[in-house]
Amino acid sequence: MQSLEALLDEYNRIHRNPVNRKLHSAGIPLVMLGILGLVALLPSVQVAGHYLDPLALWVLAMLFVFGRWSWPLALGLQLTLLLLLAGMTAVLTRAGAGQDIAAWLYAGAIVIGTVLHMVGHRLFEGVPAQFDQNPLFLLAGPLDLARSVAERLGWRSQG
């Protein structure tokens, strides 16, 4: 498996334009929050007499996947997303929104985040997104953003 530094170096070679990076800084959390929100809306599944929560399974899977590169970044990323999801859930609950409205909002977040990525690549970077050539870029974006935020907060990331 590619090292975290090698993956992020490759990712950053095609994400040089500052406007594209800003669009990614908004788009990545939107996409990830949208996915997490939709997963959170899924009902628990009973397997062998035990209930499995899809959100808990998703978070554990993402911790494992991201943790293979950096446990501190994986934990920080997942905790941040869970806090955003908790805040979004509180807002939706307070507004009296049902699951159908929540699902549309989370799906909309994915669409808006994806559009921000595409606009950034097409208009500002001049190249299409590269995740079809390296699917790990779908993971590199959130890790790069998490590392950037950690560094701005004065935390050193460890790969």
C-alpha positions as CSV (number, residue, x, y, z in Angstrom):
1,M,0.0,0.0,0.0
2,Q,1.1,3.5,-0.8
3,S,2.5,5.5,2.1
4,L,0.5,8.5,3.4
5,E,3.2,10.9,2.3
6,A,3.5,9.4,-1.2
7,L,-0.3,9.4,-1.6
8,L,-0.7,13.0,-0.5
9,D,2.3,14.2,-2.6
10,E,0.7,12.6,-5.7
11,Y,-2.7,14.1,-4.7
12,N,-1.2,17.6,-4.1
13,R,0.6,17.5,-7.5
14,I,-2.8,17.8,-9.2
15,H,-4.4,20.1,-6.6
16,R,-2.2,23.2,-6.9
17,N,-4.6,26.0,-7.7
18,P,-5.6,27.9,-4.6
19,V,-9.2,28.3,-5.7
20,N,-9.6,24.6,-6.4
21,R,-8.2,23.8,-3.0
22,K,-10.7,26.2,-1.4
23,L,-13.5,24.5,-3.3
24,H,-12.2,21.1,-2.2
25,S,-12.1,22.4,1.4
26,A,-15.8,23.1,1.2
27,G,-16.7,20.1,-1.1
28,I,-15.0,17.3,0.8
29,P,-16.8,17.9,4.1
30,L,-20.1,18.3,2.3
31,V,-19.7,15.0,0.5
32,M,-18.5,13.2,3.6
33,L,-21.2,14.7,5.8
34,G,-23.8,13.7,3.2
35,I,-22.6,10.1,3.1
36,L,-22.4,9.9,6.8
37,G,-25.9,11.4,7.2
38,L,-27.4,9.0,4.7
39,V,-25.8,6.0,6.4
40,A,-27.1,7.3,9.8
41,L,-30.6,7.2,8.4
42,L,-30.4,3.5,7.6
43,P,-32.2,1.2,10.0
44,S,-30.3,-1.2,12.3
45,V,-30.0,-4.7,11.0
46,Q,-30.4,-7.8,13.1
47,V,-27.7,-10.4,12.6
48,A,-27.6,-13.6,14.7
49,G,-29.7,-12.0,17.4
50,H,-27.6,-8.8,17.5
51,Y,-28.5,-5.4,16.2
52,L,-25.9,-3.7,14.0
53,D,-26.0,0.0,13.6
54,P,-24.9,1.0,10.1
55,L,-23.5,4.3,11.3
56,A,-21.3,2.6,13.9
57,L,-20.1,0.1,11.3
58,W,-19.3,2.9,8.8
59,V,-17.3,4.8,11.4
60,L,-15.4,1.7,12.4
61,A,-14.7,0.9,8.7
62,M,-13.5,4.4,8.0
63,L,-11.3,4.4,11.1
64,F,-9.7,1.1,9.9
65,V,-9.3,2.4,6.3
66,F,-7.9,5.9,7.3
67,G,-6.1,4.5,10.3
68,R,-3.9,2.4,8.0
69,W,-2.2,5.7,7.1
70,S,-2.6,7.8,10.2
71,W,-4.5,7.0,13.4
72,P,-4.4,10.6,14.7
73,L,-5.8,11.9,11.4
74,A,-8.4,9.1,11.2
75,L,-9.7,9.8,14.7
76,G,-9.7,13.5,14.2
77,L,-11.5,13.2,10.9
78,Q,-14.2,10.8,12.2
79,L,-14.8,12.8,15.4
80,T,-15.2,16.0,13.4
81,L,-17.6,14.4,11.1
82,L,-19.6,12.9,14.0
83,L,-19.8,16.3,15.6
84,L,-21.0,17.9,12.4
85,L,-23.6,15.1,12.0
86,A,-24.7,15.6,15.6
87,G,-25.1,19.3,15.0
88,M,-27.0,18.7,11.7
89,T,-29.2,16.2,13.4
90,A,-30.0,18.6,16.2
91,V,-30.9,21.4,13.7
92,L,-33.1,19.0,11.7
93,T,-34.8,17.7,14.8
94,R,-35.5,21.2,16.2
95,A,-36.9,22.2,12.8
96,G,-39.2,19.2,12.9
97,A,-37.7,17.7,9.7
98,G,-38.5,14.0,9.1
99,Q,-36.2,11.4,7.7
100,D,-37.3,12.1,4.2
101,I,-36.3,15.8,4.4
102,A,-33.0,14.8,6.1
103,A,-32.3,12.3,3.3
104,W,-32.8,15.0,0.6
105,L,-30.6,17.4,2.5
106,Y,-27.8,14.9,2.9
107,A,-28.1,13.8,-0.8
108,G,-28.0,17.5,-1.7
109,A,-24.8,18.0,0.3
110,I,-23.2,15.2,-1.7
111,V,-24.4,16.8,-5.0
112,I,-23.2,20.3,-4.0
113,G,-19.8,19.0,-2.7
114,T,-19.3,17.0,-6.0
115,V,-20.2,20.0,-8.1
116,L,-17.6,22.1,-6.1
117,H,-15.0,19.5,-6.9
118,M,-15.9,19.4,-10.6
119,V,-15.9,23.2,-10.9
120,G,-12.6,23.4,-9.2
121,H,-11.0,20.9,-11.5
122,R,-12.5,22.1,-14.7
123,L,-12.3,25.9,-14.3
124,F,-9.4,26.4,-12.0
125,E,-7.1,23.4,-12.2
126,G,-7.7,22.7,-15.9
127,V,-7.8,18.9,-15.5
128,P,-10.6,16.5,-14.6
129,A,-10.6,14.8,-11.2
130,Q,-8.2,12.0,-11.1
131,F,-9.9,9.5,-8.8
132,D,-10.7,7.2,-11.8
133,Q,-7.0,6.8,-12.3
134,N,-6.2,6.4,-8.6
135,P,-9.3,5.5,-6.5
136,L,-7.2,6.2,-3.4
137,F,-7.6,9.9,-4.2
138,L,-11.2,9.6,-2.8
139,L,-9.5,8.9,0.5
140,A,-6.6,11.3,0.0
141,G,-8.8,14.4,-0.2
142,P,-10.3,14.0,3.3
143,L,-6.9,13.0,4.7
144,D,-5.2,16.0,3.1
145,L,-7.9,18.3,4.5
146,A,-7.6,16.7,8.0
147,R,-3.8,17.1,7.9
148,S,-4.1,20.7,6.7
149,V,-6.5,21.6,9.5
150,A,-4.4,19.8,12.1
151,E,-1.3,21.7,11.0
152,R,-3.2,25.0,11.2
153,L,-4.1,24.1,14.8
154,G,-0.5,23.5,15.6
155,W,-0.8,19.7,15.7
156,R,1.8,17.6,13.9
157,S,0.5,14.8,11.9
158,Q,2.2,11.4,12.0
159,G,1.9,9.1,9.1
